[in-house]
Amino acid sequence: MNAEHDLNIQLMTQMGAKARIAAYALARSPSAVRDTALRHAAAALRQMVPQIIQANALDMQNFSGTAAFGDRLLLNEARVEAMARGLEEVAELPDPLARTLADWTRPNGLRISRIPQPLGVLGMIYESRPNVGADAAAIAVKSGNTIILRGGSESYNSAKVINAAIMVGFAEAGLPENVVQIAPSTDRRFVAAMLAAAGQIDLIIPRGGRSLVELVQREARVPVLAHAEGMNHTYIHCAADFTMARAVLANAKMRRTGICGATETLLLDAAIAPALLPLLVADLDALGCTFRADADARAICPSLPAATDKDFHTEWQDAVLGIGIVNDIDAALAHINKYGSEHTDAIITEDAAAAEYFLGNLSSAVGMWNASTQFCDGGEFGFGAEIGIATGRIHARGPIGPEQLTTFRYIVRGTGQVRP
């Protein structure tokens, strides 16, 4: 076992050294070269659709999880096309490095500028969704970072072919070698080697379930940009339009139940609950949803299963919805503060003042008004794609696009000043 552990550390050290060399060159590459590389990679993905789908079919054949997680793993022509379009959309974004963040002149004549720079070498550990590797590669390259990817064992075959296609496109555009590297196997000891790679990896990004994120946060000797669970709430205020509320909730819960932007709990104002709750339950029941409801909700719809405290803490990532009845906005916010994960929470209301009060007192990374929580997505935010959704308080929050993968440095221009 020690020999295998040492081998993985050696592999990680070699990959880290290659990534660092590539990062130096990539950070100095013209934006046009990086953008051309993304467009070539998109073309290569389209050309390799048969190979990608064939590899994915093997992953699906070996998969034995839930239907919701199977949906995350599944690739078809439309989803590969969406990956390719995502790369092209990232290419169209402004260069995140070609900005001046601030510029000022001191009384002594020194001119100081704050400018962006890439973080350096990223490490990403992710589960299930094979498109994550393509999104991460695109955003890393756009922002001048290199990246080492370690996907889940369930998507390993898909990830290898996707990465091969992307690297064909990058090579055609003349990007440095080793801009994107993928773990050589599904050996979990390579994850441990990544987490211990201080000085080789500048930032680790875990993207997956609670157990993965907690493992990375607990074991990493490298800074971590992580998200908690998607314990998202849709709060329907007493001034909501019923037709809108029904449509938005159905989408927020059932469009894709396995993604982290899906609503897990409905909060409904008591004043409208007797009239609206039966309609909402009927809508979602027809879509195959099941429920966990508090006592007040069950008093209105007695057939609803009772919710435990644990249920309101559970990210189902499945067709299960928690239901709670609240008296007002403050009660809704209190529920969100107790059970939420500061990911994405929404209010449905026609009362602008109520919406602004809710949004202003919400601590979540993303707050929404009259919109499905499933819009919490880098592509929907105009980032082309995302490398993850951060819920921590350091560096960046919400969907992580190219701008969020930069730090900054200072340039000081003088005319011969000396400090007294």
C-alpha positions as CSV (number, residue, x, y, z in Angstrom):
1,M,0.0,0.0,0.0
2,N,2.9,2.4,0.8
3,A,4.4,1.7,-2.6
4,E,1.1,2.6,-4.3
5,H,0.8,5.7,-2.2
6,D,4.3,6.7,-3.1
7,L,3.6,6.1,-6.7
8,N,0.6,8.4,-6.7
9,I,2.6,11.1,-4.9
10,Q,5.3,10.8,-7.6
11,L,2.7,11.0,-10.4
12,M,1.1,14.1,-8.8
13,T,4.5,15.7,-8.4
14,Q,5.3,15.1,-12.0
15,M,2.0,16.4,-13.2
16,G,2.2,19.4,-10.9
17,A,5.6,20.4,-12.3
18,K,4.3,20.1,-15.9
19,A,1.2,22.2,-15.0
20,R,3.4,24.9,-13.4
21,I,5.5,25.2,-16.5
22,A,2.4,25.4,-18.7
23,A,0.8,27.9,-16.4
24,Y,3.7,30.3,-16.8
25,A,3.3,30.2,-20.6
26,L,-0.5,30.2,-20.6
27,A,-0.7,33.3,-18.4
28,R,1.3,35.2,-20.9
29,S,-0.5,33.9,-24.0
30,P,-2.7,36.4,-26.0
31,S,-6.4,36.2,-25.4
32,A,-6.9,35.5,-29.0
33,V,-4.9,32.3,-28.8
34,R,-6.8,31.1,-25.7
35,D,-10.1,31.9,-27.4
36,T,-9.1,30.1,-30.6
37,A,-8.1,27.1,-28.6
38,L,-11.6,26.9,-27.0
39,R,-13.2,27.1,-30.4
40,H,-11.0,24.3,-31.8
41,A,-11.8,22.2,-28.7
42,A,-15.5,22.7,-29.4
43,A,-15.0,21.5,-32.9
44,A,-13.1,18.5,-31.7
45,L,-15.9,17.6,-29.3
46,R,-18.4,17.6,-32.2
47,Q,-16.1,15.5,-34.3
48,M,-15.7,12.9,-31.6
49,V,-19.4,12.6,-30.6
50,P,-19.6,8.9,-31.5
51,Q,-16.5,8.1,-29.4
52,I,-17.8,10.1,-26.5
53,I,-21.2,8.5,-26.5
54,Q,-19.7,5.0,-26.9
55,A,-17.5,5.7,-23.8
56,N,-20.4,7.0,-21.9
57,A,-22.5,4.0,-22.7
58,L,-19.8,1.9,-21.0
59,D,-20.0,4.1,-17.9
60,M,-23.8,3.9,-17.9
61,Q,-23.6,0.1,-18.2
62,N,-21.4,-0.1,-15.1
63,F,-23.5,2.5,-13.2
64,S,-25.8,1.2,-10.4
65,G,-26.9,4.4,-8.6
66,T,-30.2,6.3,-8.5
67,A,-32.0,7.6,-11.5
68,A,-31.2,11.2,-10.7
69,F,-27.5,10.5,-10.6
70,G,-27.8,8.4,-13.7
71,D,-29.2,11.4,-15.4
72,R,-26.2,13.4,-14.3
73,L,-23.9,10.8,-15.8
74,L,-25.8,10.3,-19.1
75,L,-24.5,11.9,-22.3
76,N,-26.2,12.1,-25.7
77,E,-25.7,14.2,-28.8
78,A,-27.6,17.2,-27.4
79,R,-25.5,17.2,-24.2
80,V,-22.2,17.0,-26.1
81,E,-23.4,19.8,-28.3
82,A,-24.2,21.8,-25.1
83,M,-20.7,21.2,-24.0
84,A,-19.3,22.4,-27.3
85,R,-21.5,25.5,-27.2
86,G,-20.4,26.2,-23.7
87,L,-16.7,26.3,-24.8
88,E,-17.6,28.7,-27.6
89,E,-19.6,30.9,-25.2
90,V,-16.6,31.1,-22.9
91,A,-14.5,32.1,-25.8
92,E,-16.8,35.0,-26.5
93,L,-16.5,36.4,-23.0
94,P,-14.2,39.4,-22.4
95,D,-10.6,38.5,-21.4
96,P,-10.6,38.4,-17.5
97,L,-6.9,39.3,-17.5
98,A,-7.2,42.4,-19.7
99,R,-8.7,44.7,-17.1
100,T,-7.6,47.3,-14.7
101,L,-9.4,46.7,-11.4
102,A,-8.4,50.0,-9.9
103,D,-6.0,52.8,-10.6
104,W,-5.0,55.8,-8.4
105,T,-2.3,58.3,-7.8
106,R,-0.8,59.1,-4.4
107,P,0.1,62.6,-3.2
108,N,3.8,61.8,-3.8
109,G,3.0,61.1,-7.5
110,L,3.2,57.3,-7.3
111,R,0.6,55.7,-9.6
112,I,-0.7,52.4,-8.3
113,S,-2.7,50.0,-10.4
114,R,-4.5,46.8,-9.3
115,I,-4.6,44.2,-12.2
116,P,-5.8,40.6,-12.5
117,Q,-3.6,37.6,-12.7
118,P,-4.4,33.9,-12.9
119,L,-4.4,31.8,-9.7
120,G,-1.9,29.4,-11.3
121,V,-2.5,25.6,-11.1
122,L,-6.0,24.4,-10.2
123,G,-6.9,20.9,-9.1
124,M,-10.5,19.8,-9.5
125,I,-12.1,16.7,-8.0
126,Y,-15.6,16.0,-9.2
127,E,-18.3,13.3,-9.4
128,S,-20.8,11.9,-11.9
129,R,-21.2,14.6,-14.5
130,P,-18.6,14.1,-17.3
131,N,-19.4,17.6,-18.8
132,V,-17.8,19.2,-15.7
133,G,-14.3,18.4,-17.1
134,A,-15.0,20.3,-20.3
135,D,-16.5,23.2,-18.4
136,A,-13.6,23.3,-16.0
137,A,-11.0,23.1,-18.8
138,A,-12.7,26.0,-20.7
139,I,-12.9,28.3,-17.7
140,A,-9.4,27.5,-16.5
141,V,-7.8,28.2,-19.9
142,K,-9.9,31.4,-20.4
143,S,-8.6,32.8,-17.1
144,G,-5.0,31.7,-17.8
145,N,-4.9,28.8,-15.3
146,T,-3.8,25.2,-15.9
147,I,-5.8,22.4,-14.3
148,I,-5.5,18.9,-13.1
149,L,-8.8,16.9,-13.2
150,R,-9.8,13.9,-11.3
151,G,-13.3,12.8,-12.2
152,G,-15.4,10.2,-10.5
153,S,-14.8,6.5,-11.2
154,E,-18.3,6.2,-12.6
155,S,-17.6,8.7,-15.4
156,Y,-13.9,7.8,-16.0
157,N,-14.4,6.4,-19.6
158,S,-16.4,9.5,-20.7
159,A,-14.0,11.9,-19.0
160,K,-10.9,10.4,-20.8
161,V,-12.5,10.8,-24.3
162,I,-13.8,14.2,-23.6
163,N,-10.4,15.3,-22.4
164,A,-8.7,13.8,-25.4
165,A,-11.0,15.8,-27.7
166,I,-10.3,19.0,-25.8
167,M,-6.6,18.5,-26.0
168,V,-6.7,17.9,-29.7
169,G,-8.3,21.3,-30.1
170,F,-5.9,23.0,-27.7
171,A,-2.9,21.5,-29.6
172,E,-4.3,22.7,-32.9
173,A,-4.3,26.3,-31.5
174,G,-0.8,26.0,-30.2
175,L,-1.5,26.1,-26.4
176,P,1.3,24.9,-24.2
177,E,1.4,21.2,-23.5
178,N,-0.1,20.0,-20.2
179,V,-2.6,22.9,-19.9
180,V,-5.2,20.3,-18.9
181,Q,-4.2,17.0,-17.4
182,I,-6.5,14.2,-16.2
183,A,-5.8,11.7,-13.4
184,P,-4.2,8.6,-14.8
185,S,-6.5,6.1,-13.1
186,T,-9.5,5.9,-10.7
187,D,-7.2,5.1,-7.8
188,R,-8.5,7.1,-4.8
189,R,-4.9,7.5,-3.5
190,F,-4.4,10.0,-6.3
191,V,-7.0,12.2,-4.6
192,A,-5.0,12.1,-1.4
193,A,-1.9,13.0,-3.4
194,M,-3.8,16.0,-4.9
195,L,-5.0,17.2,-1.5
196,A,-1.4,17.0,-0.2
197,A,0.1,18.8,-3.2
198,A,1.0,22.1,-1.5
199,G,3.2,24.1,-3.7
200,Q,2.1,22.2,-6.8
201,I,-1.6,23.0,-6.8
202,D,-2.7,26.5,-5.9
203,L,-6.4,25.8,-5.4
204,I,-8.5,22.7,-5.0
205,I,-12.1,22.7,-6.2
206,P,-14.3,19.8,-5.1
207,R,-17.6,19.4,-7.0
208,G,-19.9,16.7,-5.8
209,G,-21.8,15.4,-2.8
210,R,-21.5,16.3,0.8
211,S,-19.1,13.5,1.6
212,L,-16.6,14.5,-1.1
213,V,-16.7,18.2,-0.1
214,E,-16.2,17.4,3.6
215,L,-13.3,15.0,2.8
216,V,-11.5,17.7,0.7
217,Q,-12.1,20.4,3.3
218,R,-10.8,18.1,6.1
219,E,-7.8,16.6,4.4
220,A,-6.5,19.3,2.0
221,R,-3.2,21.0,2.6
222,V,-4.1,23.3,-0.3
223,P,-6.6,26.2,-0.3
224,V,-10.1,24.9,-1.1
225,L,-12.9,26.6,-3.1
226,A,-15.9,24.6,-2.1
227,H,-19.7,24.6,-2.1
228,A,-22.0,23.1,0.6
229,E,-25.0,21.1,-0.3
230,G,-27.7,22.7,-2.5
231,M,-30.2,23.0,0.3
232,N,-32.3,25.5,-1.7
233,H,-35.6,27.0,-0.8
234,T,-38.4,28.5,-2.8
235,Y,-40.5,30.7,-0.6
236,I,-44.0,31.6,-2.0
237,H,-45.1,34.9,-0.4
238,C,-48.7,35.8,0.3
239,A,-48.6,38.3,-2.6
240,A,-47.5,35.7,-5.2
241,D,-49.2,35.2,-8.5
242,F,-50.6,31.7,-8.2
243,T,-50.0,30.8,-11.8
244,M,-46.4,32.0,-11.7
245,A,-45.8,30.3,-8.4
246,R,-47.0,26.9,-9.7
247,A,-44.9,27.1,-12.9
248,V,-41.8,28.3,-11.1
249,L,-41.9,25.7,-8.4
250,A,-42.5,22.9,-10.8
251,N,-39.4,23.9,-12.7
252,A,-37.3,24.6,-9.6
253,K,-38.0,21.1,-8.2
254,M,-38.6,18.8,-11.2
255,R,-36.7,20.1,-14.2
256,R,-33.6,18.2,-13.2
257,T,-33.8,16.9,-9.6
258,G,-30.2,15.8,-9.4
259,I,-28.5,19.2,-9.9
260,C,-27.4,21.4,-7.0
261,G,-29.6,24.2,-8.1
262,A,-32.8,22.2,-7.6
263,T,-35.2,23.4,-4.9
264,E,-35.4,21.0,-2.0
265,T,-37.9,22.8,0.3
266,L,-41.0,24.8,-0.4
267,L,-41.9,27.5,2.1
268,L,-45.4,28.8,1.8
269,D,-47.1,31.7,3.5
270,A,-49.9,30.5,5.9
271,A,-52.3,33.2,4.5
272,I,-52.4,31.5,1.1
273,A,-51.6,28.0,2.0
274,P,-55.2,26.6,2.2
275,A,-55.9,27.8,-1.4
276,L,-52.5,27.2,-3.0
277,L,-50.9,24.2,-1.4
278,P,-53.4,21.6,-2.8
279,L,-52.7,22.9,-6.3
280,L,-48.9,22.8,-5.8
281,V,-49.1,19.3,-4.5
282,A,-51.3,18.1,-7.4
283,D,-48.9,19.7,-9.9
284,L,-45.8,18.1,-8.5
285,D,-47.5,14.7,-7.8
286,A,-48.4,14.5,-11.5
287,L,-44.7,15.0,-12.3
288,G,-43.7,12.1,-10.0
289,C,-42.7,14.1,-6.9
290,T,-43.1,12.8,-3.3
291,F,-43.2,15.0,-0.2
292,R,-42.2,15.5,3.4
293,A,-44.5,18.1,5.1
294,D,-44.7,19.8,8.5
295,A,-47.7,19.7,10.7
296,D,-49.3,22.8,9.3
297,A,-49.0,21.6,5.7
298,R,-50.5,18.2,6.7
299,A,-53.4,20.0,8.3
300,I,-54.3,21.3,4.9
301,C,-53.3,18.1,2.9
302,P,-53.6,15.2,5.4
303,S,-52.3,12.6,2.9
304,L,-48.8,14.2,2.9
305,P,-46.1,12.2,4.7
306,A,-44.8,13.9,7.9
307,A,-41.4,15.6,7.8
308,T,-38.8,15.1,10.4
309,D,-36.2,17.7,11.3
310,K,-33.6,15.6,9.4
311,D,-35.8,15.8,6.3
312,F,-35.4,19.6,6.2
313,H,-31.6,19.1,6.4
314,T,-31.5,16.6,3.5
315,E,-30.4,17.5,0.0
316,W,-32.5,14.8,-1.8
317,Q,-31.2,15.4,-5.3
318,D,-34.3,13.4,-6.2
319,A,-38.0,13.9,-6.7
320,V,-38.7,14.6,-3.0
321,L,-39.8,18.0,-1.7
322,G,-39.9,19.3,1.8
323,I,-42.9,21.5,2.6
324,G,-43.1,24.1,5.4
325,I,-45.8,26.6,6.3
326,V,-44.5,30.0,7.6
327,N,-46.3,33.1,8.9
328,D,-44.2,35.8,7.2
329,I,-40.9,36.7,5.5
330,D,-39.0,36.7,8.8
331,A,-40.2,33.2,9.5
332,A,-39.1,32.1,6.0
333,L,-35.7,33.6,6.5
334,A,-35.4,32.0,9.9
335,H,-36.2,28.6,8.4
336,I,-33.6,29.2,5.6
337,N,-31.0,30.3,8.1
338,K,-31.6,27.1,10.2
339,Y,-31.8,24.5,7.4
340,G,-30.2,26.1,4.3
341,S,-26.7,25.9,2.9
342,E,-26.3,29.4,1.6
343,H,-26.5,28.2,-1.9
344,T,-29.6,29.5,-3.7
345,D,-32.9,30.7,-2.3
346,A,-35.9,32.3,-4.0
347,I,-39.0,34.3,-3.3
348,I,-42.1,34.4,-5.4
349,T,-44.1,37.5,-5.0
350,E,-45.7,40.5,-6.8
351,D,-44.7,42.8,-3.8
352,A,-41.5,44.5,-4.8
353,A,-40.9,45.8,-1.2
354,A,-41.3,42.3,0.2
355,A,-38.9,40.9,-2.4
356,E,-36.2,43.4,-1.7
357,Y,-36.6,42.8,2.1
358,F,-36.1,39.1,1.5
359,L,-33.2,39.5,-0.8
360,G,-31.6,42.1,1.4
361,N,-31.7,39.9,4.5
362,L,-30.7,36.6,2.8
363,S,-27.1,35.4,3.4
364,S,-27.1,32.9,0.5
365,A,-24.6,33.1,-2.3
366,V,-27.6,33.6,-4.8
367,G,-30.9,35.1,-4.0
368,M,-33.7,35.1,-6.7
369,W,-37.0,36.8,-7.2
370,N,-39.7,35.3,-9.3
371,A,-37.4,32.8,-10.9
372,S,-36.5,29.1,-10.7
373,T,-33.6,28.2,-8.5
374,Q,-32.3,26.1,-11.3
375,F,-31.1,29.3,-13.0
376,C,-28.2,29.2,-10.5
377,D,-25.8,28.1,-13.2
378,G,-22.7,29.7,-14.8
379,G,-24.1,29.3,-18.3
380,E,-27.4,31.0,-17.3
381,F,-25.4,33.8,-15.6
382,G,-23.6,34.5,-18.9
383,F,-20.3,32.8,-17.9
384,G,-20.6,30.3,-20.7
385,A,-20.1,27.5,-18.2
386,E,-19.0,27.2,-14.5
387,I,-16.4,25.4,-12.6
388,G,-18.6,25.1,-9.6
389,I,-20.9,27.1,-7.3
390,A,-19.1,28.4,-4.1
391,T,-21.0,29.0,-0.9
392,G,-18.0,29.9,1.3
393,R,-17.1,33.5,2.4
394,I,-13.6,33.7,1.0
395,H,-12.6,34.8,-2.5
396,A,-15.7,34.1,-4.5
397,R,-19.4,33.0,-4.1
398,G,-22.0,31.7,-6.4
399,P,-21.3,30.3,-9.9
400,I,-17.6,30.4,-10.6
401,G,-16.6,31.7,-14.1
402,P,-13.4,33.0,-15.5
403,E,-13.3,36.2,-13.6
404,Q,-13.6,34.4,-10.3
405,L,-10.5,32.3,-11.0
406,T,-8.2,35.3,-11.0
407,T,-6.5,37.0,-8.1
408,F,-4.7,40.4,-8.5
409,R,-1.4,42.1,-8.1
410,Y,-0.2,45.7,-8.0
411,I,1.8,47.7,-10.4
412,V,3.5,50.8,-9.0
413,R,4.8,53.5,-11.4
414,G,7.1,56.2,-10.1
415,T,9.3,59.0,-11.3
416,G,12.2,58.5,-9.0
417,Q,10.4,58.8,-5.6
418,V,12.3,57.8,-2.5
419,R,10.6,57.1,0.9
420,P,11.4,59.6,3.6
